[in-house]
Amino acid sequence: MRSYKTPGIILARRNFSESDKILTILTPGLGKIVILAKGIRRINSRRAPHLELFNEVGLVLHRGKTFDIVTESKIINNFPSLRQDLKLIGFVYYSAEVLERILPERQKHEPVYYNFQNFLKNLSIVNTENIVKEFVVQLLWELGYLPKGQYPKMGVTNFVESIIERKIRSKKFIDQL
């Protein structure tokens, strides 16, 4: 089957060619996938508003040679309350960057998807840094980087950076995790 449907949350995007973008999507059934959205940088693109960062979307994808290609998209939840507070956006950027860097591609992690979905919903209700730390620690437990119930001694951000062997760039948005 060359076409398939999946819900997903957009973690990252970057420009590709003149009018396209490459999107990193977290899905419940496929894990983290990288897809191509053709033509969404054009002014008259109908899909561009749907494919914004941190939107939960329903996608129809067509299998391509190098990237799967978005053929249809529909917003499921755009978490509007998150977009009204700069500190909340910083928390979301941080957690999305951690997810994008630490998750392997195309490995199913259904609990991670639903934890991130709940994190986005709860962050708009409870505006605290503790919810971000707890999300990242649960992610580390789920992926097996930490035994369940154990917390990193060097701090959450430093521990994640030691795993991915890179600095978390969005850490500038928030004071300290």
Secondary structure, DSSP 4 states (H G I P E B T S, - for coil): --EEEEEEEEEEEEEETTTEEEEEEEETTTEEEEEEETTTTSTT-SSTTTT-TT-EEEEEEE--SSSEEEEEEEEEE--GGGGG-HHHHHHHHHHHHHHHHHSPBT---HHHHHHHHHHHHHHHHS--HHHHHHHHHHHHHHHTSS-TT---TT-HHHHHHHHHTS--GGGGGSS--
